[in-house]
Amino acid sequence: MKNIVVLTGAGISAESGIATFRDQNGLWEKHRIEDVATPEGWLKNPELVLNFYNLRRQQAKTVKPNYAHIKLKELEKDFNVHIVTQNVDYLHEEAGSSNIIKLHGSLFSRCSDRNKTIKAKVFDDMIFGDLAPDGGFWRPDIVWFGEAVPEIENAIPIFRKADACIIIGTSMQVYPAAGLTQYLPHDSEIIILDVNTPPANNSRAKIHYVTKKATEVLMRLLGCLKSNC
């Protein structure tokens, strides 16, 4: 079976109704990133940070996987598929995808602010003051700006073995995720699904841009992958 790696970003979740960084009047518009998504923001005002992620978690619980999430699960019938996602929602899991690497953590996980390897699931609101087993405070298990991305080391070997890479709904401007394509074999194909205009030039020969929503074109794309068109 061919190995396919799918790198997803905010665009695929936006089609289910989850706000992106750039959405006007969304949660991000009402907060400075420095205040709610950095270690410094946590030290300064942990209650604000927890409230922000409580709201995001509440929103994430109201949405369902869209057609694109479901079709990616169906792709497993014919290919060895890995999902590497920058998203922190639960949509790929709910759609049933088997192999998922969450680069930036999850809204439904918490970790100790002393040792991030100490984790626990969370589905309700978090309250500041609750203690982890090591005595640290529970914080969102999210990779904040300025923090390392440990899961990148698990993603690299998958990209190295991929016959094709499908990129959905990401601007490819956030590192280290954006650098994962450099680990692809030289003869592997890259297919980028994004509503934004692609860059004018790219040195890679086997790269294809589709400037449409994933829900609009994914079924046709998967048909092409199956028939090698």
N, C-alpha and C positions, 0 to 999 in steps of 0.2 A: 504493500500500500504506500502511496505517496505521502510524504510528510508535509502538512500544511500548517503554518503558524499564522494566527490572526491577531493583529495588534489593534486593540480598540481604544477609543478615546471618548470624550464627552458627547460627540455627535451622535453616536448610536444610542446613548441613554436619553439624549434630548428628544429623540423620536418617541420615547415612552413618556415624556413630560417632565424629565428632571432638568432643572435649570443648569446652565453652563456658567463659566466664569463671566462670559460677556453678555449674558442676558440682562436686559434693562429691567429694573424693578424686581430683580430676583434677590436672593439672600446675599449674594456676593456684592451687589450694588450698595447694600446698606452697611457694609463693613469694610474696613481696610484689611487687606491680606495680612499685613504685619500684626494686626491685633488678634486675628483668629486662626491663623495658619502658620505660626512660627513658634519655636521654643520660647522666644522672648515674650510673645503674647501670652503664652501659658503661664509664665512666671509672673507677669504683670497683672493679669486678670483671668484666673482660671474659670471663674463663674461665667464670664462672657464667652469664653471658648466652648465650655460645655453646653451652654444654651444654644450657641450657633450650631453645634453638631447635633444637639437634640432636635432642632428644627429640621435639619437636613435628613436625619434618620426618620422623623415623622413623615416627611415628604416622600422619602424613598419607599416607605411601607405602603403608600397609596397607589403606586404604579405597578404595571405588569410588563413582562417581556414583550417586545414587539416582534413583528414578522422577521426582522433580521436576526434577532437572538435565536428564534426558533429554528430558522433555516441553518444557522451555524451548528446547532445541535444535530440537525439532520445530515450535515456534511460528514459526520462521523461514520455513517453507514458505508461510505466509499473511501474515506481517507483517514489517516492518522492525524488527528487535529489537536492542536494546542491553542488555547486562548490566552494571550498575554494582555491584560487590560490595565489601563491607567485609572479606570473608574473604581469608585469605592462603594457602589451600590451592590445589590444582590441579584441583578437581572440575568447575568449569564448562568449563575447557579440555579435560579428558579426555572430557566429555560431547559436545564438539564445537561448542559455541557459537562463533559467528564474531566477534562484536564485544564485547569484554570490557574494562572499565576496572577496574583493581584499585586502589581508593582507598588501601589501607593496605599495599601492597607484596605480596611473595610469599616464602613459605618456601623457594622454589627459586631465589631470586636473592640475590646478595650485592652489596655496594657498598663503595666506599672510605669510611673514616670521615673523610677529608679533603674528598672531593668525591663526593656521593651520585649524581651523574650518571654516574660510572664504575661500570659494573655487569658482572656475569658470572653465568652460570647456576651453580647448585650443587645437587647431588643427594645427596652424601655428607656426612659430618660435617665441620664447620668446626673448624679448629685455630687458636688465637690465635697470632699471630706471622707468619702468611702475609701477604705484602704485595701490595697492588694496584699497578698500573703507575705511579701517582703517588707511591708510597712510603708511602701510608697503609695502615692495617690493614684487611683485609677484615672487614666486619661484616654482620649480616643486613640485607637490603634491606627492612626493615619500618619503617613510620611509627610511631615510639614516641610515648608521651604527651608532650605539650609540643612536638612537632615540627610543622612545616607539612605540609599535605596537597597536594602539587603537582597531583595528578591531578584535584582538584576543579574546576580550570579547564577540563579537558577534558570533565567530566561536565555542567557547567552548560548548554552549548549543546544537548546531547541532551535534557535535561529541558525546555528551552524549546520544543522542537519536538514533544514527545510528545503523542499523542492519548489515551494511557492509561498509567498507571503502576501496576505490580504490585510491592508491597512484601512480601517474604517473610522471616520469621524474624529480624526486628530490632526492638528496643524503641524505635527512633527517639529515643534519648537521647544518642547520641554525635555530637558536632558536629566538623566541618562537614557530615558526611553527612546528618544529620537535617534540615538546612536546605535540602536540594536540592529538596524538594517546593514551596518557595516560588517556584521558577522555572517551574513548570508553567503552561501556559496555563489561564486561569480555567475554561474549559469542558471541560478534560480530566478523565477519571475516575481515581480512585485506588482500588485494591483492595488491602486489607491482609490477608495471610494470616499469622496468628500465634496460637499456642495461648493466649496471655495475654489477659486481659480488656481490651477496648478502653477508651479514655477515655470518660467520660460524655457530653461535648459536643465538637462540632467545627463550626467556622463554615463549612466547605466543604460544599456541597450534594451533590456527586457523589463521595462517599466511602463505601466499602463495607467492612465488617469481616467476616472469616470466621475464627472462633476454632477452627480445626482445623489439623492438620499439612498442609503443602503436598502431601505424597505422597498424602494422602487425597482432596483436592478439586481438584487442579490440572487433571486431565483434564476434569472437568466445567466448570471455569472457562474453559479454553481453547476448549471447545466453544461456550460463551456468547459469547466474543469473536469467534469466526468467524461466528456467526449474529446478532451484535449484540443479544443478549437481555440 
